[in-house]
Amino acid sequence: MSYPGSSRRQRLIAKRVALWTDLADCVVPGIMGPDGFGRWDALLPSFIFIDAGEWRETERRSNADGVNDIVRIAHAPNHRGFKGTEFVCSSVEQLKAEGLKVELVLIEKMQNSEVKRLLADEVDILVEALVCTGHGLNGLEGMATGLPVITNLEDDSYTEPFRVWSYLDECPILSASPENIKERLRHLVTNPSLRHALGGAGRSYVEKYQDLEASHHLFSAILDFVYERRGSIASLYHPLVSDFVSRRPRISHPLVKNRIV
């Protein structure tokens, strides 16, 4: 819906992926990345990094539960089809019809300064994307602000490598798809303590793994590998042997495989 032209370039895309697999000095896929690639040299859930210091952590910490007060749900659809915006809107309307006090805040065509203010001061939940597996920049922004974040991490065939050989199990994003977004929202709306736990863990996760210091660690290792100053970087984020993973306390949260149990 958002990128229809790509569907007509399958052969060209596959040819380019094969060329990169053959000739690249280093392959570092993001989430969903191993699908279609014959190799990877370093594996991490996301190679998108942000300056966490630029995102003010929320002090809102509302105890609203959809009964005693309104819970505000943010969604920033830069590409509505890609992010599944219609399913977010429909789910919020259904929750309203069932009697819950919820409000959807659509963040579109706003300056970044206004986005930062809204996330820090006015909303309780951020829904990033529901269609494709993985999180993007907006998910990191929401976690850096200390909000509970929802995105699609439903397909275990994509996510499992990032749990076994990297740090995805420490990520406190709540997984949801178009089929179950209403129930996942209901859980967060009616459980402020869960929202607070996930939000606090999200800020810690960004500071540990997706901040500028973490970016320096990754790209320094890549350059050393490419210029043959170090050997394999396959265990750069291995949960059992990586010094980088173990140097700070493990991020704890109540989710199991990004789901409520």
C-alpha positions as CSV (number, residue, x, y, z in Angstrom):
1,M,0.0,0.0,0.0
2,S,2.8,2.4,0.8
3,Y,5.5,1.1,-1.6
4,P,3.6,-0.6,-4.5
5,G,6.5,-0.2,-7.0
6,S,8.7,-2.6,-5.0
7,S,6.3,-5.5,-5.9
8,R,7.3,-5.1,-9.6
9,R,11.0,-5.2,-8.9
10,Q,11.4,-8.6,-7.2
11,R,14.0,-9.9,-9.7
12,L,16.1,-6.8,-9.5
13,I,15.9,-6.7,-5.7
14,A,16.8,-10.4,-5.4
15,K,19.8,-9.8,-7.8
16,R,21.1,-7.0,-5.6
17,V,20.7,-9.0,-2.4
18,A,22.7,-11.8,-4.0
19,L,25.4,-9.4,-5.1
20,W,25.7,-7.9,-1.6
21,T,25.8,-11.4,0.0
22,D,28.7,-12.3,-2.4
23,L,30.8,-9.2,-2.3
24,A,30.1,-7.1,0.8
25,D,33.0,-6.9,3.3
26,C,30.5,-6.9,6.1
27,V,26.8,-7.7,6.3
28,V,24.8,-6.3,9.3
29,P,21.1,-6.9,8.9
30,G,18.5,-5.2,11.0
31,I,15.4,-7.1,12.2
32,M,13.9,-9.1,9.4
33,G,17.3,-8.9,7.8
34,P,18.4,-12.6,7.7
35,D,15.4,-13.4,5.5
36,G,16.8,-13.7,2.0
37,F,20.5,-13.2,3.0
38,G,22.9,-16.1,2.8
39,R,25.1,-14.6,5.6
40,W,25.5,-12.1,8.3
41,D,28.6,-10.9,10.1
42,A,27.0,-9.2,13.1
43,L,23.5,-9.6,14.3
44,L,21.5,-7.0,16.3
45,P,17.7,-6.2,16.4
46,S,18.2,-2.7,15.0
47,F,21.1,-0.7,13.7
48,I,19.1,2.5,14.1
49,F,20.5,4.7,16.9
50,I,19.4,7.9,18.5
51,D,20.7,10.4,21.0
52,A,18.6,9.5,24.0
53,G,19.6,12.8,25.7
54,E,17.6,14.6,23.0
55,W,14.4,12.9,24.2
56,R,13.0,14.0,27.6
57,E,11.7,11.1,29.7
58,T,8.0,11.5,30.5
59,E,6.9,12.4,34.0
60,R,3.3,11.9,33.1
61,R,3.0,8.3,34.6
62,S,-0.8,8.5,34.5
63,N,-2.8,6.1,36.7
64,A,-5.7,6.3,34.3
65,D,-7.1,2.8,33.5
66,G,-9.8,3.7,31.0
67,V,-12.4,3.7,33.7
68,N,-11.3,6.3,36.2
69,D,-9.8,8.6,33.5
70,I,-8.8,8.8,29.8
71,V,-5.8,6.9,28.4
72,R,-4.3,8.6,25.4
73,I,-2.8,6.5,22.6
74,A,-0.3,8.0,20.1
75,H,0.4,6.8,16.6
76,A,2.7,8.5,14.1
77,P,1.8,7.1,10.6
78,N,4.4,8.6,8.2
79,H,3.2,5.8,5.9
80,R,-0.3,4.7,6.9
81,G,-0.5,1.5,4.8
82,F,2.9,0.3,5.9
83,K,2.1,0.9,9.6
84,G,-1.4,-0.4,9.6
85,T,-3.0,2.8,10.7
86,E,-6.6,1.7,9.9
87,F,-6.3,-1.1,12.4
88,V,-5.1,1.2,15.1
89,C,-8.0,3.6,14.5
90,S,-10.6,0.8,14.3
91,S,-9.4,-0.8,17.6
92,V,-9.5,2.5,19.5
93,E,-13.1,3.1,18.2
94,Q,-14.1,-0.4,19.3
95,L,-12.6,0.1,22.8
96,K,-14.6,3.3,23.0
97,A,-17.8,1.6,22.0
98,E,-17.2,-1.0,24.8
99,G,-17.1,1.8,27.3
100,L,-13.4,2.4,27.8
101,K,-12.2,6.0,28.1
102,V,-9.5,6.1,25.4
103,E,-8.3,8.8,22.9
104,L,-6.2,8.4,19.8
105,V,-3.6,11.0,19.1
106,L,-2.5,10.9,15.4
107,I,0.9,12.5,15.0
108,E,1.2,13.7,11.4
109,K,2.9,16.6,9.6
110,M,4.3,18.0,12.9
111,Q,7.7,19.4,13.7
112,N,10.0,17.1,15.7
113,S,9.9,19.5,18.7
114,E,6.1,19.1,18.9
115,V,6.4,15.3,18.6
116,K,8.8,15.3,21.5
117,R,6.5,17.4,23.6
118,L,3.4,15.3,22.8
119,L,5.2,12.0,23.7
120,A,6.7,13.4,26.9
121,D,3.6,15.3,28.2
122,E,0.4,14.2,26.7
123,V,0.2,10.5,25.8
124,D,0.4,7.2,27.7
125,I,1.0,4.6,24.9
126,L,2.7,4.6,21.5
127,V,1.6,2.3,18.8
128,E,4.4,2.2,16.2
129,A,3.5,-0.3,13.4
130,L,1.4,-3.4,13.0
131,V,2.1,-4.9,9.6
132,C,5.8,-5.8,9.1
133,T,8.0,-7.5,11.7
134,G,10.4,-5.1,13.6
135,H,10.6,-1.7,15.0
136,G,11.9,1.5,13.5
137,L,13.0,4.9,14.6
138,N,9.6,5.9,16.1
139,G,9.7,2.9,18.4
140,L,13.1,4.0,19.8
141,E,11.8,7.5,20.3
142,G,8.8,6.2,22.2
143,M,11.0,4.0,24.4
144,A,13.5,6.9,25.0
145,T,10.6,9.0,26.2
146,G,9.6,6.2,28.7
147,L,6.4,5.2,27.0
148,P,5.2,1.6,26.5
149,V,5.6,0.9,22.8
150,I,3.6,-1.5,20.6
151,T,4.9,-2.9,17.3
152,N,4.7,-6.1,15.4
153,L,7.2,-8.8,16.6
154,E,4.8,-11.7,16.1
155,D,6.6,-13.8,13.6
156,D,9.0,-16.0,15.6
157,S,10.7,-17.3,12.4
158,Y,12.1,-13.7,12.0
159,T,12.6,-12.8,15.6
160,E,14.1,-16.0,17.0
161,P,17.7,-15.4,15.7
162,F,17.7,-12.1,17.5
163,R,16.8,-13.8,20.7
164,V,19.3,-16.6,20.4
165,W,22.3,-14.7,19.2
166,S,21.5,-11.1,20.2
167,Y,19.6,-9.1,22.8
168,L,16.0,-8.9,21.6
169,D,14.8,-10.7,24.8
170,E,15.7,-7.6,26.7
171,C,13.5,-5.4,24.5
172,P,10.3,-4.4,26.3
173,I,8.2,-3.6,23.2
174,L,4.8,-5.3,23.4
175,S,4.1,-7.2,20.2
176,A,0.8,-6.8,18.3
177,S,-0.7,-7.4,14.9
178,P,-3.8,-6.3,13.1
179,E,-5.6,-9.4,14.5
180,N,-4.8,-8.8,18.2
181,I,-4.1,-5.1,18.5
182,K,-7.4,-4.4,20.3
183,E,-6.7,-6.9,23.1
184,R,-3.1,-5.7,23.5
185,L,-4.3,-2.2,23.8
186,R,-6.9,-3.2,26.3
187,H,-4.2,-4.8,28.5
188,L,-2.2,-1.6,28.5
189,V,-5.1,0.8,28.9
190,T,-6.5,-1.1,31.9
191,N,-3.1,-1.8,33.6
192,P,-1.2,1.5,34.4
193,S,1.4,-0.5,36.4
194,L,2.3,-2.5,33.3
195,R,2.6,0.7,31.2
196,H,4.9,2.1,33.8
197,A,7.1,-1.0,33.9
198,L,7.4,-1.2,30.2
199,G,8.1,2.5,29.8
200,G,10.9,2.5,32.4
201,A,12.4,-0.6,30.8
202,G,12.2,1.0,27.4
203,R,14.2,4.0,28.4
204,S,16.9,1.7,29.9
205,Y,16.9,-0.4,26.8
206,V,17.6,2.6,24.5
207,E,20.3,3.9,26.8
208,K,22.0,0.5,26.8
209,Y,21.7,-0.7,23.2
210,Q,20.5,2.1,20.9
211,D,22.2,5.3,22.1
212,L,25.2,7.0,20.6
213,E,27.7,5.0,22.7
214,A,26.2,1.8,21.4
215,S,26.5,3.1,17.9
216,H,30.2,3.8,18.5
217,H,30.6,0.2,19.7
218,L,29.0,-1.3,16.6
219,F,30.7,0.8,13.9
220,S,34.1,0.7,15.5
221,A,33.8,-3.1,15.5
222,I,32.7,-3.1,11.9
223,L,35.6,-0.9,10.8
224,D,38.1,-3.1,12.7
225,F,36.6,-6.2,11.1
226,V,36.6,-4.7,7.6
227,Y,40.2,-3.6,7.9
228,E,41.2,-7.0,9.4
229,R,42.2,-5.6,12.8
230,R,39.9,-8.1,14.4
231,G,38.4,-11.5,13.6
232,S,34.8,-12.5,13.6
233,I,32.2,-10.2,15.0
234,A,29.5,-12.8,15.0
235,S,29.4,-12.8,18.8
236,L,29.4,-9.1,19.2
237,Y,26.0,-9.2,20.9
238,H,25.8,-12.8,21.9
239,P,23.9,-12.9,25.2
240,L,26.3,-15.4,26.8
241,V,29.7,-14.2,25.6
242,S,29.4,-10.5,24.7
243,D,31.2,-8.1,27.0
244,F,29.0,-5.3,25.7
245,V,25.8,-7.2,26.6
246,S,27.0,-8.1,30.1
247,R,28.6,-4.7,31.0
248,R,25.3,-3.3,32.3
249,P,22.5,-5.1,34.1
250,R,20.1,-7.1,32.0
251,I,17.0,-5.1,31.1
252,S,14.1,-6.7,33.1
253,H,10.5,-6.4,32.1
254,P,7.3,-8.6,32.5
255,L,7.1,-9.7,28.9
256,V,8.1,-13.1,27.5
257,K,9.1,-13.0,23.8
258,N,7.5,-9.6,23.7
259,R,4.1,-10.9,24.8
260,I,2.0,-10.7,27.9
261,V,1.9,-14.0,29.9
